[in-house]
Every structure is written in structure tokens, then in C-alpha cells.
């Protein structure tokens, strides 16, 4: 197949609304970090720790739904629009169970919090943040199903719109609940979570209200009688979704537990780490958006029987993603002092954050490659091998190595937060290389069947 039949511009056309949507979603965390940093180092540290726990719990469970876009893409590419609605109904049943588990974990976070050995004042704020976050869980899951449907059929612009609307509401909602405006109680850092919960419910109601009335979604028969749980359909969904969820758990928990261990070093170091982590997560949205677009376009091509086209899609996306990652990493490396100053006015936090931001620049190079490659594999409905790679390397080499380098004298004097980042970089680069090799093998084998 001639590569000109799939220009990179087509990938960009689908990816950029996803990118804007992801950046808007991530900007909520940036806003929380910046507004908490203006209150105190205690609020900054508590929001960072609580947000890490919340992300671990919520996103690890909701990541099972990342199976939805490639499943929808395969059905849509094969012209089976009527089956899309049934798949959405089954995803709702799965979400109800996952949401209940998330709520329970956020309401009773004691075992997770105990890892950090937090100061009492920080722990109080962390618990309040997590309790407030639990109220928004159903709204978040409802939104994720809508996003999965829209992205799976190649319509990311509604996702972009609702994420931008959510972002527009975040600052005023934060101000109300954090600073006690309009008669609301002054909650400080935990007010971020209340604002996020209110925002999630509003967006879920608006998104589904729009979707159920839009003519482009009528072909999926979403308003017909709600399908009862289908054991076979749910098992098929979980065959793809459960390994994706475990992969995400390995990725997120390695990053989250790094934050929890670093919290032992005090609020200043924890706050500095939160800045670097927040920056790395923000940068991650770019390759993630490319990866999402790649999974959808590759899935649609495979569903239509165009396997060689799917292979070209994947490698065009990787080349584009790495080019952007190199530019971003250079900006982080050389602009670290200025970036730290944007996040906080505390000189002590800035001093610790600068070298961590430079390490985050190196981290992003591996993060970009793995993000595009692993999502491309999901377009092929391949998720088990990546799961094994992530679990072994990110938990073993990454988190385990970080603990040894950062908090013990096993390999010389304890390096503190930089030790965790060094181990994370090594593990992620290795993960990225192995996943890319596996993608090459899978896509080549599929192309040979054409």
C-alpha cells in the first residue's frame, strides 16, 4: 500500500481535538496545584498527595473502559453501527461495579495513606479531599463512557468541547469552595475535590443530554430499551479491558507510590516532586492523544480489513510523537527555573523542583514512545503482553529501584527524590523499547495476512 493514501495530516486531524480535550482535563490538575500552592506548602503537599491517591484509585478502575474506543472502532469500521449501542449498554453495567469499588476505596483510604507516614495536619486534608472526590465518581464514569463512544467513532470534538467547558468552570468553582466565596465554607485544598465532583456531574448530564438527541448518534440506537447484562459480551469486553486496567494500574501506581514514598521527606520535597510530576503528566497528554487517535484509526482500518493501512498509521504516529517529545523535553530541560517559578513562589520548593523538572524532561522521552505504542497495540486488541511488561518493569525496576536509590544507602548515599526519578526513567525507557518491538511484530504479522 502506498503511504500517501494515509497522510500524517489525517492522524493530526483526529488527534488534535483529543489533545485539546486531554490538555483541558489535565489543566484542571494544574489549576488545583497552582491555587493550592498560593495557600501554603501544607495545602500544596496535601493536594498533591491526595490527587495522586485519587488518580491511582479512580483511573486504575476507569482504565478498564479504555477498551471501549478500540471495540467501538472495530464495530464502526466494519459497518456494524447497531452493535455499538449494545456495547455501550454493557459498559454501563461494568462501570456500576467499578464505580462502587472506587467510592469505597476513596472513603476508606487508610491503608494507602499509611504508606506516606504523613504529618497529622496533612493527613486530615488528604482524607477530606478523598472523601469529597468520592461524590464525583459516578459522574466521572458516565463521562468516560461518552468519551469512549465519541472517540471510537472518530468524533473527538464533542469530547474537546465538554472538557473545555469543564475547564472554564474549574477556576470559579475552586474559588468558591477553596476560598469560601458566595457563602460557601472555606475548605482550602480539599475544596478542589468538591469543585471537581460538582463539575463532573454537570458535564455528565450535559454530555449525555446532548448525545441522546444528536442525529449523528441515532444510528447506535442508544435510546432503545436498555440491554440487560450479557455475560458473553462482558467477558469479551474484560478480556481486553482487564489487562489494559492492570497495565494502567502498574503505570499509575508506580508513579503514585513514588509520590507517597517521597512524602516521607517532608512537605517541601513533596511539593517540589508534585510540580515535576504534574509537568510530566501534562506533557504526557500529547503522546496520549496521538495514541488514542492511533488506536481508533488502526481499529477502524482493521475492522474494514485494511491491515497494511493500520500498520502505517501506527508508525506515522510514533514518528510524530517522538518529534514532538524531543522539542518538549528540550523546553523542560532549559526552562526548568522559569517553570518552577510559575508553579510556586516558595524559594525552597523552587530549589528542589528545578533538578526534578530536568529529570522529568528525560522521563518524557520514554513516556512518549510507550504511550503511542501501547495505544496502537490496543487498536489491534493486544493488551496482555504489554500488561506483563509494565507490571514487571515499572513495579520492579522503577518503584523498587527508586526506593533503593531514594531512601536507602544500598547504592551509596540516599539520593532522595532524584533517586526515584532516575529509576523511573530507566524502567520507562526499557518498557517503551519492548512495547515498540512487540508492536512491530504484531503489525507486521497482521499485514502479512492481507
N, C-alpha and C positions, 0 to 999 in steps of 0.2 A: 504494500500500500504506500502511496506517495504521501510523505509527511505534510505536504502542502494542503491536503484535504482536512487536516486538523491544525489550523494555525494557533499559535500561542494566544492570540487575541481572543479566541473563543473561551479558553480557560480563564483568562483575565475577566472577560465579560461576566462569567458566573461567579468568579472568586471575589471580585471587589465588593459587591454588596454583602457577601458573607464576612469579609474583612471588616467593613464598616460596622456591621452588626456585632462582631466579636469585640472590636475595639470599644464600641459603645458599652457593651456588657462589662468589659474589663475596666473601663473608665469609672464605673461605679466603685470598684475597689480602690482605685487611685484617689477618688474623691473622699472615700472613707478614711484612707490613710492620711491624706493631706489635712482634712478637717480635724481628725483626732490629734495629729501632730501639733496643731495650733492650740490644743487644750493643755497637754502635758506629756512628758515622757511616759508616764504611767498609762495614760489613755492610748498613746500610740502603741505601746507594747501590748496592752490588753486587746486592742482591736486586731493587731497583727496575729497574736496567738489564737484568739477566738475565731478569726476568719480562716486561719489555717485548719483548725479543727472542723469548722463548719464545712469547708471545702472538701476535706477528707471524707466526712460522713456523707454529705449530700451528693457531691459529684461522683463519689465511688459507686453509689447506688444508682444515681441517674444515668451513669455512663452505660448501663445495660441498654438504655434506649438509643445509644449511638448505633445500634444495629438497624434502627428504623430507616434512616436515609438510604443505605445501600439496598435494603429489602424493597423499599418503595421504588428505588431507581430501577432495579431489575424488572419489577412488575410493569412499571411505566414504559420502560424501553421495549418490553415485549408486547405492549399494547393491551395489557390486562388491567385497565383502569377500574373495573368493577371490583377487583380483588383488593384494591388499595384500601377502600373503606373498611373491609373486614379486618385487614391487618391493623388499622388504626384502633378498631374496637378491642382487639386482643391486647394491644399495647396499653390500653387504659386499664384492663384488668391486672396486667403485670405491674403497672405504675401504682395501683392502690396498695399492693403488698409492699412494694419498695418504699413508698411514702410513709407508711406506718412504721417500718423499721427505722427510717431516718428520724422521724419525730421522737421515737423512744430513745434513740442514741443521743439526740440533742438535748432532751430533757433530763437525761441521766448520764452526764459525761464524766463522772468521777474517775473511772479507770484511765481514761485518756489524759485528763488534766494532771493526774498524779505523776505522770512521767516528767513533767516540767518542774516540779518542786517550786511552784510559784509563791511569791510573796502574797500574804492574805489579801491585801488591797487589790492586787492584780487578779487573783483568782475570783474575787467577788464580781469584778467587772466582766471577766470572761464567762462566768456562769450566767450572768444576766443577759449577755449578748446571745449566748447559745439558746437560752430559753425563749427569747424573743424571735430568734431565727426559726424555731420550730413552727411558729404560727404561719409562716410563709411557704412551708414545704409543699402543700397541695397545689398552690398557685404555680410554683416553680415547675413541678412535674407536668401540669397542664400546658404550660408554655412550651416545655421541651417537646411534647408530642406534636404541637402545632408547628414548631420549628422543624422537626424531623420530616413531617409531611411536606412542608413547603420546599425545603431544601432537596428532598428526594425527587420531587417532580421538576426540579430546576427553576424554582421561583423563589429566590432568596430575598427579593426586595421587600416583601411584607415583613420578613424577619428583621431586616435592616430598619424598616420604619418603626416597628414596635420597640426595638431596642433603643433607637434614638429617642422615642417618646419617653421611654422609661428613664433614660439618662437625663432628659430635660426636667423630670420630676424629682430626681435624686437630691440635688442640692437644696431645694426648698423643703423637701421632706426631712432631710438630715437636720437642717437648721431648726425646724420645728421641734424635733424630738431630742436632738443633742443639746441645744441651747435654751429650750423651754419657751419657744415663741408661741404666740396665739393662745396662751393659757395652758399649753401642754407642760408636763413635768420636765424639768431639766435632767436628762439622763446621762449626759456625757457620751463616752464611747459606745455604750450599749444602744444608744439611740439610733446608731447606724443600722442596727439589725431590725429595729422596729420600722424604720423607714423602708428598708428593703422588703420586708414582709408585706407592708401596705402596697408598695409599688408592684410586687409580683402578682398580687390578687387583682389589682386594677388592670394590668396588662393581659393577664389570662382571660379576664372577662371581655375585654375589648377585642383581643385577637380572635377568640372563638366566635364571638358575636359577628365579627366581620366575615370570617371564614365560612360559616354556615349559610351566609346569604350571598356569597360571591359566585357569579356564574362559572368561573374557571374551575371551581371546586365541586360543582354539581355532579360531574361525571363519576365521582367517587362514592356517591350515594351515602354521604355521612349522616344524613338526617333520617335514614330509614330506621326501622326497628333495630335497637341496639343488640348486637350479636352476643349470645351467651358465651362463657369461656369455652374455648375449643382446645382440648388437651393437645392434639396434634400440632395445631398452629402455634400454641405457646411453647411447646418443646422445640419446634423448629426455630422459633424466634430466639429462644435461650441458647441454642447451640451456637449461634453467632454472638448473641448479646452477652452471655455469661463470661466467655473468655475476654471479650472487649472490656467488660466491667472489671475483671481481675487484672487486666493489663493496666487499666486506669488506676485501680487501687494501688498497684505496685508503684506507678509513676507518682501519683499524688501523695501517698503515704510516705514514700522516701523523702519527698520534699517537705511534707508536713512534720514528720518526726525529726527532720533536721532542724526545723524551727523550734520544736519543743525541747530538743536537747540544747540548742543554743540559748534558749530562755534561761537555762541554769546559770549562764554567765552574766545575768543582770539585765535590767530594762534598757540600758544604753546600747549594749551589744545586740540585744534582741530587736530593738527599734531599727538599728542600722541594717541588720540582716533583713528585716521586713522591707526596707527600701529596695535593697538589691533583689530580693525575691519578687517584689511587686513589679519591678522593672523587667525582670526576666519573664514573668508571666504576661506582661503587656506585650513584649516583643514576640512571645510565642503565638499571639493571636494571628500574626501574619502567615507563618507556615501552616498553622491550623486551618485558616480559611482556605488556603491553597489545597490542603489535604482533603478538606470537606468537599470542595469542588471537584477534586480528582476522583474521590470515591463515587460521587454521583455520576459524573460523566463516564467514568470507566464502567460503572454498574449498568448504566443505560446502554452503553456500547455492547457489553457482554450480553445483556438481555436481548439485544437486537441481533446477536450473532456476529458482531464485528470485533473479534478478539485482537486482531493486529492493531486496530484503531485504539483499543483500550490500552495496549502496551505503550503506544506513542504518547497518549495522554499522560500516563504516569511519569515517563521520563522527561517530558517537556515541563511538567510541574516541578520535578526535583531540580532541574537546571535553573528554573526561575526562582524557586525558593532559596537555593543556596546563594544565588547572586544577590538577592535582597539581604540575606543574613550577613553576608560579608560587609555590606555597607552599614547595616545597623550595629554590628559588633564594633566596627571602627569608631562609630559615633559614641558608643558607650565607653570605649577604652579611653579615647582622648578627651571626652567631655565629662568624665566622672565627677570632678569637683563641682561643676556647674549643676549637674543633675542632682547631686546630694543636697545642694543649697535650695533647689526647688522644692524638695520634699520636707525639709525641716530647717528651722533657724537655730537649733541647738548645736553649738560648735563641737561638743563631744560626740554626738551622734554622727555629724558630718565626717569627722576624722576617721571613725571606724568604718563608715559606709563607703568611702572612696575606693579603697582596695577591693572591697566586696563587689562593687559595681564593675570594676575592671575584670574580676573573675567571672562575673555574670556575662560579660561580653564573650568570653571563651566558651562558656556554657551554652550560649545561644547557638553557636555553630553546630554543635551536635544535636541540639534540640530541634533546629530547623529541619535537618535531614531526617531524623526519626519521625517527626510529625507528618511530613508529607508521605514518607514511605509506608508507615503503618496504616495511614488512612487509605492509601492506594490499595493496600492488601485487603482492606475491608470491602473495597469495591469488587474484589474477587471472592468475597465471603471467606477469607482466610484470617483466622484470629487466634488459633490455638498455639502455633509456633511462636508468634510474637509474644503471647502471654508468658510462655516459658522463659523466653529471653529476658523480658522485663523483670519478672519476679526474681530470677536468679541473680542478675547483674545489678539491678537498682537496689534491691534489698541487701544483697551480699556485699559486692564491691562498693556500691555507692553509700548506703547508710551505714553498713558495718565498718567499712574503711573510714568513713567520715568520723564515726565515734572514736575509732582508734587514733586517728590523726588529730582530731579536735580536742578530745577530753582526756586522753591518756598519754603516757610517755613511752608507748610501745615502740614508736619510730622516732625517738628524740623528744624534745620538749613539746608539750601540747600546743598545737597551733591555734586553738580556739575556733572561731567561725571560719577563717580561711581554710582550715583543715577539712571541714565539712564540704566546702565548695570545691576543693581540689579533688576529693574523692568522687563527688557528684559529676564533675567534668569528665573524669576518666571513665566512669561507668556509662555515662550517656553517650560519649563518643563511640564506645565499643558496641553499645546497643544499636546506635544508628547504622554502623557499618554492617552488622549482622542482619538487621532488618532489610537494609537495601540489597544485600546479596540474596536474601530469600525472595524479595520482590522480583529481582531479575530472573531467578529460576522459575517462579510461578508464572510470570507474564510470558516468558519465553516458551514454557510448556503449553500454555493456553493458546499462544499464537500458532504453534505447530499443529494444532487441531483444526485450524481454519481450512 
